Structures are given as C-alpha cells and as structure tokens.
C-alpha cells in the first residue's frame, strides 16, 4: 500500500434504533462507549484506521445533525473532512459523496470504507487484511470487501458466497441477504461463505466509474454538484435512491473480491451481539454496576450509575438511562425497533 | 361508644425493608402513597380513625427519626401527640408507652391500636366493627382484636382460632403464627380461623394491668418513667424486651375476643399484596407509567416518572427510584429483605 494515496471514509449516519433507549436519534450508537472501554465506537474506528491512514485523509460522513458530535469525538480530523448528509439515504449515496470529496483531493486515491459502529479486535490482523485488500484493488481494479469466517449460523448478518481457492483473496460469486436459520446452517456446512462485514476497499476512480455504470440515478444526482453549495447538495441528495452499496454496486459489478478477515469482528447490531463481547460473571451476567442474586444470562447497561439489583431473573436486557428504562427478554430484542416506532408516534 | 373517652394509637415505627428500594430507612413504607391514591398510608390511617376519634385523642408512636415526617403528614395532630421511640422495639413496649401517655389524659379511656401502614377499604364497615369492639371491651373488660375472614390460605398472615358462635364477637382460643401452606389450608377448611389484623381495642386500664401481670419487664422499665424526661425514657425503653403484643399479652390473657372484620383489608406486607390491590390491564400488569408488550403479571412502581417499557417479560416486580432499581421475580420477593441486609453492609 501507498500511505500517501490511502484515504478512508467512516460512515456514521445511523441511529441504532435497536438500542433504544441507550441509543437515540439525538445520541446514536456510534457515539456511545458500548463496551465500557473508555472510548466511543466512532473514536475506536478512527484510531484503528489512523494507524495506517493519515488523519487529514480520513473523512467522516454523517447526518448533518451529528456533525458537531463527530468533531468532538475526533478533534484530530480537519473540520472540512466531516461531511453532513442533508438527508437520510442508504450507503450508496453516502459512499459516492465521499468519493467525490476524495476525487478533489487526489485523483489517484485508494479508499477504505468502514462503518463507524462496529467492534474490531486484533487490530494488527485487521491492518494486514486491509493492506492485502488495497493491493488487490490496485492490481486487479476490483471492488474488495472483507469477509468474516462465520463461527455460527447467525441470521443477523448478510453472507458472501465465494469461489474456493487456497488464497486469502477469493472471487465473490454472490451476496446473500440475512438468511433464515436453516439457510444459514447450509451456508456454514458448504464452507464457502463469509459474513459480510460492510468494510470495502477500492480505487476511488473505479468506484466513481462503477456508480456511473450501475447506478446512474446517483451519478446524475451528485456527479456535477458543487460540494460547497449545501443547497445544491441537498437537492441532489434528495434525488438519490435509498439504496445500499451492496445492492447498488457490489452485486452487479464484475470484478468483486473478498479478503478473509481473520480478526475478531462484530457489527454490534443487537444487544445480543454486544452481550457476547462483554465480560460476564460465573452465571453469564454482564453489567458492571449491577448486583445479581439467583440470576443468570442478564445484560445490564446503566447510564445513571444507579444501585441496580436483579433477583431471580433470567436472560433479561435491562437498559437504564436518565429518561427511560427498558426491560426486555433477550429472545425479544427484535421488538425494540417496534417499541421505538411506538415511542416516536406517541 | 363514648367519643369523649375514645383514643387511638397509630403505630408508625416500622421501616418496611421488604419494599426496598421504594421504602428505605429514611423514608419508610407508611409515608408512601403505595397505591397512587394521593395520600400516604399513615394519612389514610389517621383520616379513617378521625371519623370517630378526635384529632387531639389520636397519638402516633414512631421512631424518633420519623417524628418530623409524621407531623408533616398529619398536621392536625397536636405536636405532643407524636411520640418518638428512643430505640427500635416491638409492638408491646410501643403500646404500653401509648397507654401511659393516654393514662395521663384520661384515666377512663378506651383505646384503638392500629398499624400506620395497612390498607382498609369500606370505612363504614370498619367503623361499625370498631364500635362493636369498643362496646365489647367496655362490657367484658376483655382485650379485643379485629379478625379478617380469610379468602385464601395465605402464609403471610398470622391466624386467630376462635370458638364458633352466631355472634360477630367470638372468644379467642389461640393465636397462630404464620403457617405453612398445608396448615393454612387446614385452617380455611376448619372455618374457625381469622387473619390477625393487628388492630386492637381495649380499656386503657385493662391494658396497663395486663402488661403489669404478664410482662413485668416492660412494666418495671416504663411504669414510673417521667414521660417528659427523654433520657429516662430512653433508658427505660432500652431495658424493654423486643416483644410483640400478641406474644406478650394476647396469647396469655384470659379474656380475649375477636370481632369479625367484614371490611376489605391488607397489611400490604409484600409487593404481592400491594399488587393485588392495584388496577391491572387485561394481561395482569399493574403500574401507571409503564408500557407493556407481550408481558403479563408485572408490577411496576416508578418514582421518577420515567419512560418505562417492558417487553416479553412475565411476573416481575420492577421498582425504580432516584437511587436504585430493583428487578425481582414475584416468586422471590421474600429475598428482598436479604438484599437490603446486603446493601446496608456494603
């Protein structure tokens, strides 16, 4: 890799409604220190990338509501590198917008695109994977994604089917959306499926060409907009389809590779996935401030530093914030999105 | 009954540790509005008695820590009628102390003794029972207690065994402590058992004589103490045994009657008994501020007016206060006392 030419785009526009009331529209998931590490998820993401990408080549694209919060969490980034999306779209418009900014900085750039709110351990391994992906993109002019070796038939992740070979770099056959349980089990048995990490690597020029070819609606809306004219950008952004980069480009492009990510990874997409990464007591309870009696398998997250006691309860998610208290059985955490929907109506 | 001669003693020294964290040593059960009626339990108790006992003949005996709180809750009572116990004893010393104060006001008084923290509905019926009990005590010089017709084999109450007759006034055979389940079932089947309400009626002179005869240790400690000399009172009180009036007197006296209480009553001794008296939704959830999804049989008490959501959980007791949060399975509420004990150690 060529450090001079390497850029990164951190996507930080999500609201993480599955984590209500801990994560809210005003203070979404990426700004929280979910695992009690002392740093927010977005700050971890920046630090992880900053080991091999210069701070002035790291862009953060977020909702316009969160621009100030991003600057607070990552003061190292030049102000102009924090870009507020005028409106909520999916990943494809966001990534194309980033590409246009980078195009103005270096016409020959390579780009790493990463979500702000994932958990990655083993950062050395992560760095090696990224380097391999950058080299692959440079050599083959391909779109590269990092795939995670699945450890269980998780139905909460998308999967990537690849052609078996002996290399760490595989050719992608197809992307598969979140499967049902039996399909996920079949994927694991087949052995040529990775989890889709949502981390992408490519040459910036290839991305801009790829969008032009496969998603002309985005190209039409944003390719000629003056990036300093917020009103024009807003109009262009509104005209973009709400579409993911997986669906818009990766599934359609011809040259798509996946590099095996051998680092520990979680999208922290559910409380269940957060729970997996927390330290637990002998009875499987996680939560630093709580006292557990005859209780097991519980997750307690408390923003108020309250005295919390759980007695004779199992497998609960307990989230206490200054404004709200959620007590939800672990098996029902997919209901949290509906709860949030009901809150915003009432 | 003769209103002029009728006095009442409200016993308000308990701390209700089974209701942690809602009820604490600083702010115990009797000062809470448990059922959301707009009045504290002690205020309800005063109002109920004040219908037929003049305010200046109602005494409150409480721990010295709570004297000011009592005065706040019941400003109608003359200040000197609120008596602070120097130390924590059981009901017998408290009742004897009340008797000595009343002796100084009227040597011919009749007395109603009632706990501050019970729930009583149907106050007209309550009044009729009290009047019958006062007349009985006057006519027979007996110690009278109100018994409640048991509606279920509750193991949380003491029982009173009586001689069957056709009157509302029965002769007590014996007091029975909290039974196990099968014993309680046998009591119900036998048909001559009431729950012990802990409400007593007698002539003040009989009570003083009864204590002198059956619990000379209390008489020795308190009979000659100058009630205005707090240090002497403290010394006398410390010398008293920690003993209930049931055990000290009622089980030993010869003339003991029980009047059938046909009003609705609960000692609100557990969250389960509080829950029974709260309004519930179609799924048996009680708690005004909470939102319940796929949840049933839960009790939520919230002092913070927080947004509380329960999702897919059953039979929980959830108590949220400014300082603490308790989540306890209903079947385990007897553990709460141990939890409080652990808290006070830590």
Interface residues (C-beta under 8 A of the other chain):
Chain A: X21 X291 X293 X294 X302 X306 X307 X308 X309 X310 X311 X312 X313 X316 X318 X320 X323 X324 X325 X326 X327 X328 X329 X331 X332 X335 X336 X338 X339 X342 X343
Chain B: X21 X291 X293 X294 X302 X306 X307 X308 X309 X310 X311 X312 X313 X316 X318 X320 X323 X324 X325 X326 X327 X328 X329 X331 X332 X335 X336 X338 X339 X342 X343
